């Protein structure tokens, strides 16, 4: 009996150390212990896998995460098996019906599917389903259909309602002069959202006779022209035969059709902060030219088949897609082959009905037809492997901390612990990168060193080229010639002003001119193809922003040109010139989402409220007096609290290069909920670096800011920037016009002060005033300094918020989250502050309106003096 109990206890203990799906090895891993204040995690973990879900998250307590499958993919050369093969998802099917009616809100989706049966599957002869939606005409696409659930859209709205909205004149605001129109282009750059069609035109002024005008649109792969005849002053427009597939900036141009029509009409123009031009880009000028995007037609009813799919923009044949998909079942559907269909709604409360399914296929030598529709549940693939090391070096897990104390770094897989290590942060100088790493023999090569410095000035660079030559420089660049072909190690030591130094060694490959060009050119082309694929996995807005920022089209063109030059090069001089141009082209190895925050309560920040901008954009007057800035800023905040219920989502997208990783774009999505009781107001954002909006919001620019006029309806505003900002320091504020603010001024309230105060009451008042002043000092410190005191580096604040957000998704309680943060080395004061901030609660002291009270006090003081004077006069009269 005792032996059986001991055996049972041993089994329980063993189970306690072995998690379902994976087992940590011995050692569990090795994480580098020392980091700079902001750094990437380096090290590895040792795991064996036994049916672990491929989408299980490897997470740390700094808010970083990566799926198990993605970590395996970036660790090339590892051995593991996937079930099913190819690491593709599988599905369970239930609730079969002849039709399905769904009600989906915006950005919600439903997974449906069909089932094939029979062995020896051969082909699909036809595919057709009936789709119905109650979505009315909209300014954006109402829904998407993804056959096979592979993130490739097979159907999307494409028909135009021929109704248009939001006439946008670009940067043009008020004309200052009228210019004659002739057969040279007057152009305006205008942001246009994705649309099934677009109306383009201008406001013109007649001088004499009628004219024929050509109006063109160019940009983002679109180029079209339409013709319009004008016989009177006013608005002219036409609708070119083109779709706006991609939201972005387009150039709308106007000119006469021939010189015979010159100078018969004029157009209003201005030169204040222009984004248009006359004839060429050098002649900056705005014109009263507009673009008016069209609305998408109400979805209604349609049959989804190959023809309809191609009409909506898909290039392939649905039957062929399905045939390729069934091959993952080895063309054996004896146990059922499930064909998934994902429906994505882009409108609140959209009712969608899928019915009349008819998918004809041949299996077992006979014609079959799938007519029923199932609800599907995804089953992620599972992964098995023996013990092996998984490097974290390329997982882009970022950590940050102060140098005053260490922190615990913890890793888990699927919520189960892998390891926990103590790490520390130091003020240091870092060597990040060296470029180039493939060079031409017997040719001088300029090397550039990338560094990261924290509180240090670099005073010396010491270079050891690995060929018995050394050099010292005061800058991060050096020129060196390798005489021989082969591999060499360059060791670089940098020294800071305080004597701190850092050393790093890079491997250099010295090749013949032809070999070097071929190697580097192929590497850059491969990287470009990889990031193109990765970019395609982001939202359409993120795609267009990333393409602009990274210049993928320009890089593609440059590499194609260099390929052509390389194919005709014959001499070393030819190759050397090609290499000089090639090293200038920087292509990331990968693009990924490095930080993310969803639906954080948006609260106004007094520091980002600019009253002068608010005053300048107001249309019905309103001003503030000097010295009352804080009163009016408090009025803005009070109005926001009363009228605006908004949340903010944030994405940081980063690029990984050979040696370094750096953010390339920050994207923000601010959702302002509807409020029928509020009037019109403005969304105002500072003109950040490469600021780009997702769609045409009717935005205008003035004084270094961009503003958007909004009203009672719900509105989501999405924009991106390359500037280093996140949701904690975003220069955005929301406000009505100044005259609509409720501010308490000293002239609004009168109060009398009683007389005859006793000496005791004066003492009590004196003590109260001392306490009040002390409270005010603390209040102002909390308001202005407390967050910076707690988080000297904003990345620390972000890490905790990201950790809280991930924990909330796992439905952890606040107490459990707080314990996890405390274990990671955060103080209780920091934890309480961020958890309140995350919840949208007040983080400081109860705020006393100082300015209002001071004005009230001064007003009362004046009244008291006045009354005292009256009483004195009365007594003097009585004595007389």
NORZI-V340480 format. One record per backbone hydrogen bond with DSSP energy under -0.5 kcal/mol. CO is the residue of the C=O (numbers start at 1). NH is the residue of the N-H. If there is no record, write none. Layout:
BEGIN
co=CO nh=NH
co=CO nh=NH
END
This chain:
BEGIN
co=1 nh=5
co=2 nh=6
co=3 nh=7
co=4 nh=8
co=5 nh=9
co=6 nh=10
co=7 nh=11
co=8 nh=12
co=9 nh=13
co=10 nh=14
co=11 nh=15
co=12 nh=16
co=13 nh=17
co=14 nh=17
co=14 nh=18
co=15 nh=18
co=17 nh=19
co=19 nh=22
co=21 nh=50
co=21 nh=52
co=22 nh=19
co=23 nh=48
co=28 nh=46
co=30 nh=44
co=33 nh=424
co=35 nh=426
co=37 nh=401
co=39 nh=399
co=42 nh=32
co=43 nh=392
co=43 nh=393
co=44 nh=30
co=45 nh=47
co=45 nh=390
co=46 nh=25
co=47 nh=388
co=48 nh=23
co=49 nh=385
co=52 nh=383
co=53 nh=56
co=54 nh=69
co=56 nh=68
co=57 nh=59
co=57 nh=414
co=58 nh=66
co=59 nh=412
co=60 nh=63
co=64 nh=60
co=66 nh=58
co=67 nh=71
co=68 nh=72
co=69 nh=73
co=70 nh=74
co=71 nh=75
co=72 nh=75
co=74 nh=76
co=75 nh=78
co=78 nh=80
co=81 nh=384
co=83 nh=382
co=84 nh=87
co=85 nh=88
co=90 nh=379
co=92 nh=377
co=94 nh=375
co=97 nh=373
co=98 nh=357
co=100 nh=102
co=100 nh=354
co=102 nh=352
co=104 nh=350
co=105 nh=108
co=108 nh=345
co=110 nh=112
co=110 nh=343
co=111 nh=376
co=112 nh=341
co=113 nh=374
co=114 nh=339
co=116 nh=337
co=118 nh=333
co=119 nh=364
co=120 nh=364
co=120 nh=365
co=123 nh=362
co=126 nh=360
co=128 nh=358
co=129 nh=304
co=130 nh=355
co=131 nh=302
co=132 nh=353
co=133 nh=300
co=135 nh=299
co=138 nh=296
co=142 nh=346
co=143 nh=157
co=144 nh=344
co=145 nh=147
co=145 nh=154
co=145 nh=155
co=146 nh=149
co=146 nh=342
co=151 nh=153
co=155 nh=145
co=159 nh=297
co=163 nh=295
co=166 nh=168
co=167 nh=169
co=168 nh=291
co=169 nh=172
co=177 nh=179
co=177 nh=269
co=179 nh=267
co=181 nh=263
co=182 nh=256
co=185 nh=279
co=186 nh=254
co=187 nh=277
co=188 nh=190
co=188 nh=252
co=190 nh=250
co=192 nh=248
co=195 nh=244
co=197 nh=294
co=198 nh=240
co=199 nh=292
co=200 nh=238
co=201 nh=290
co=202 nh=204
co=202 nh=236
co=203 nh=268
co=204 nh=234
co=205 nh=266
co=211 nh=230
co=212 nh=257
co=213 nh=228
co=214 nh=255
co=215 nh=226
co=216 nh=253
co=217 nh=224
co=218 nh=251
co=219 nh=222
co=222 nh=219
co=224 nh=217
co=226 nh=215
co=228 nh=213
co=230 nh=211
co=234 nh=204
co=236 nh=202
co=238 nh=200
co=238 nh=240
co=240 nh=242
co=243 nh=245
co=244 nh=195
co=248 nh=192
co=250 nh=190
co=250 nh=252
co=251 nh=218
co=251 nh=253
co=252 nh=188
co=253 nh=216
co=254 nh=186
co=255 nh=214
co=258 nh=261
co=259 nh=262
co=261 nh=264
co=264 nh=207
co=264 nh=208
co=265 nh=181
co=266 nh=205
co=267 nh=179
co=268 nh=288
co=269 nh=176
co=269 nh=177
co=270 nh=286
co=271 nh=273
co=276 nh=285
co=277 nh=187
co=277 nh=279
co=278 nh=280
co=280 nh=283
co=282 nh=284
co=283 nh=278
co=286 nh=270
co=287 nh=289
co=288 nh=203
co=290 nh=201
co=291 nh=168
co=292 nh=199
co=293 nh=165
co=295 nh=161
co=295 nh=162
co=296 nh=138
co=300 nh=133
co=302 nh=131
co=302 nh=304
co=303 nh=305
co=304 nh=129
co=305 nh=309
co=306 nh=310
co=307 nh=311
co=308 nh=312
co=309 nh=314
co=310 nh=313
co=317 nh=321
co=318 nh=322
co=319 nh=323
co=320 nh=324
co=321 nh=325
co=322 nh=326
co=323 nh=327
co=324 nh=327
co=325 nh=328
co=326 nh=329
co=326 nh=331
co=327 nh=330
co=329 nh=332
co=331 nh=121
co=331 nh=333
co=333 nh=118
co=333 nh=336
co=336 nh=338
co=337 nh=116
co=338 nh=340
co=339 nh=114
co=340 nh=148
co=341 nh=112
co=342 nh=146
co=342 nh=344
co=343 nh=110
co=344 nh=144
co=345 nh=107
co=347 nh=350
co=350 nh=104
co=350 nh=352
co=351 nh=134
co=352 nh=102
co=353 nh=132
co=354 nh=100
co=355 nh=130
co=358 nh=128
co=358 nh=360
co=359 nh=370
co=360 nh=125
co=360 nh=126
co=361 nh=363
co=361 nh=368
co=362 nh=122
co=362 nh=123
co=363 nh=366
co=366 nh=363
co=368 nh=361
co=369 nh=371
co=370 nh=359
co=371 nh=357
co=373 nh=97
co=374 nh=113
co=375 nh=94
co=377 nh=92
co=378 nh=380
co=379 nh=90
co=381 nh=54
co=382 nh=83
co=383 nh=52
co=384 nh=81
co=385 nh=49
co=388 nh=47
co=389 nh=391
co=390 nh=45
co=392 nh=395
co=396 nh=398
co=397 nh=41
co=399 nh=39
co=402 nh=405
co=407 nh=423
co=408 nh=410
co=409 nh=421
co=410 nh=61
co=411 nh=418
co=411 nh=419
co=412 nh=59
co=413 nh=416
co=416 nh=413
co=419 nh=411
co=421 nh=409
co=423 nh=407
co=424 nh=35
co=426 nh=37
co=426 nh=428
co=428 nh=454
co=430 nh=432
co=430 nh=452
co=433 nh=450
co=435 nh=448
co=437 nh=439
co=437 nh=509
co=439 nh=511
co=440 nh=443
co=445 nh=447
co=445 nh=480
co=447 nh=478
co=448 nh=435
co=450 nh=432
co=450 nh=433
co=452 nh=430
co=453 nh=455
co=457 nh=459
co=457 nh=497
co=460 nh=495
co=461 nh=463
co=461 nh=473
co=462 nh=493
co=463 nh=465
co=463 nh=471
co=464 nh=491
co=469 nh=465
co=471 nh=463
co=473 nh=461
co=476 nh=449
co=478 nh=447
co=480 nh=445
co=481 nh=483
co=482 nh=442
co=486 nh=510
co=488 nh=490
co=488 nh=508
co=489 nh=491
co=490 nh=492
co=490 nh=506
co=491 nh=464
co=492 nh=504
co=493 nh=462
co=494 nh=502
co=495 nh=459
co=495 nh=460
co=496 nh=499
co=500 nh=496
co=502 nh=494
co=504 nh=492
co=506 nh=490
co=506 nh=508
co=508 nh=488
co=508 nh=510
co=509 nh=439
co=509 nh=511
co=510 nh=486
co=511 nh=441
co=512 nh=516
co=513 nh=517
co=514 nh=518
co=515 nh=519
co=516 nh=520
co=517 nh=521
co=518 nh=522
co=519 nh=523
co=520 nh=524
co=521 nh=525
co=522 nh=526
co=523 nh=527
co=524 nh=528
co=525 nh=529
co=526 nh=530
co=527 nh=531
co=528 nh=532
co=529 nh=533
co=530 nh=534
co=531 nh=535
co=532 nh=536
co=534 nh=537
co=535 nh=538
co=539 nh=543
co=540 nh=544
co=541 nh=545
co=542 nh=546
co=543 nh=547
co=544 nh=548
co=545 nh=549
co=546 nh=550
co=547 nh=551
co=547 nh=552
co=551 nh=555
co=552 nh=556
co=553 nh=557
co=554 nh=558
co=555 nh=559
co=556 nh=560
co=557 nh=561
co=558 nh=562
co=559 nh=563
co=560 nh=564
co=561 nh=565
co=562 nh=566
co=563 nh=567
co=564 nh=568
co=565 nh=568
co=565 nh=569
co=571 nh=575
co=572 nh=576
co=573 nh=577
co=574 nh=578
co=575 nh=579
co=576 nh=580
co=577 nh=581
co=578 nh=582
co=579 nh=583
co=581 nh=584
co=582 nh=585
co=584 nh=586
co=585 nh=587
co=590 nh=656
co=592 nh=594
co=592 nh=654
co=595 nh=652
co=597 nh=650
co=600 nh=648
co=601 nh=603
co=605 nh=608
co=606 nh=609
co=608 nh=610
co=609 nh=611
co=610 nh=614
co=611 nh=615
co=612 nh=616
co=613 nh=617
co=614 nh=618
co=621 nh=739
co=625 nh=628
co=628 nh=632
co=629 nh=633
co=630 nh=634
co=631 nh=635
co=632 nh=636
co=633 nh=637
co=634 nh=638
co=635 nh=639
co=636 nh=640
co=637 nh=641
co=638 nh=642
co=639 nh=643
co=640 nh=644
co=643 nh=645
co=644 nh=646
co=645 nh=673
co=646 nh=602
co=647 nh=671
co=648 nh=600
co=649 nh=669
co=650 nh=597
co=651 nh=653
co=651 nh=667
co=652 nh=594
co=652 nh=595
co=653 nh=664
co=653 nh=665
co=654 nh=592
co=655 nh=657
co=655 nh=662
co=656 nh=589
co=656 nh=590
co=660 nh=657
co=662 nh=655
co=665 nh=653
co=666 nh=721
co=667 nh=651
co=668 nh=719
co=669 nh=649
co=669 nh=671
co=670 nh=672
co=670 nh=717
co=671 nh=647
co=671 nh=673
co=672 nh=715
co=675 nh=678
co=681 nh=710
co=682 nh=684
co=682 nh=735
co=683 nh=708
co=684 nh=733
co=685 nh=706
co=686 nh=688
co=688 nh=691
co=689 nh=722
co=689 nh=723
co=692 nh=720
co=695 nh=697
co=700 nh=707
co=702 nh=705
co=704 nh=687
co=705 nh=702
co=706 nh=685
co=707 nh=700
co=708 nh=683
co=710 nh=681
co=712 nh=675
co=715 nh=672
co=715 nh=717
co=716 nh=718
co=717 nh=670
co=718 nh=694
co=719 nh=668
co=720 nh=692
co=721 nh=666
co=723 nh=725
co=726 nh=729
co=730 nh=732
co=731 nh=686
co=733 nh=684
co=735 nh=682
co=737 nh=740
co=738 nh=741
co=741 nh=743
co=743 nh=745
co=745 nh=748
co=745 nh=749
co=752 nh=754
co=758 nh=762
co=759 nh=763
co=760 nh=764
co=761 nh=765
co=762 nh=766
co=763 nh=767
co=764 nh=768
co=765 nh=769
co=766 nh=770
co=767 nh=771
co=768 nh=772
co=769 nh=773
co=770 nh=774
co=771 nh=775
co=772 nh=776
co=773 nh=777
co=774 nh=778
co=775 nh=779
co=776 nh=780
co=777 nh=781
co=778 nh=782
co=779 nh=783
co=780 nh=784
co=781 nh=785
co=781 nh=786
co=782 nh=786
co=785 nh=789
co=786 nh=790
co=787 nh=791
co=793 nh=796
co=793 nh=797
co=794 nh=798
co=795 nh=799
co=796 nh=800
co=797 nh=801
co=798 nh=802
co=799 nh=803
co=800 nh=804
co=801 nh=805
co=802 nh=806
co=803 nh=807
co=804 nh=808
co=805 nh=809
co=806 nh=810
co=807 nh=812
co=808 nh=811
co=813 nh=817
co=814 nh=818
co=815 nh=819
co=816 nh=820
co=817 nh=821
co=818 nh=822
co=819 nh=823
co=820 nh=824
co=821 nh=826
co=822 nh=825
co=827 nh=831
co=828 nh=832
co=829 nh=833
co=830 nh=834
co=831 nh=835
co=832 nh=836
co=833 nh=837
co=834 nh=838
co=835 nh=839
co=836 nh=841
co=837 nh=840
co=838 nh=601
co=847 nh=849
co=848 nh=850
co=849 nh=853
co=850 nh=854
co=851 nh=855
co=852 nh=856
co=853 nh=857
co=854 nh=858
co=855 nh=859
co=856 nh=860
co=857 nh=861
co=858 nh=862
co=859 nh=863
co=860 nh=864
co=861 nh=865
co=862 nh=866
co=863 nh=867
co=864 nh=868
co=865 nh=869
co=866 nh=870
co=867 nh=871
co=868 nh=872
co=869 nh=873
co=870 nh=874
co=871 nh=875
co=872 nh=876
co=873 nh=877
co=874 nh=878
co=875 nh=879
co=876 nh=880
END
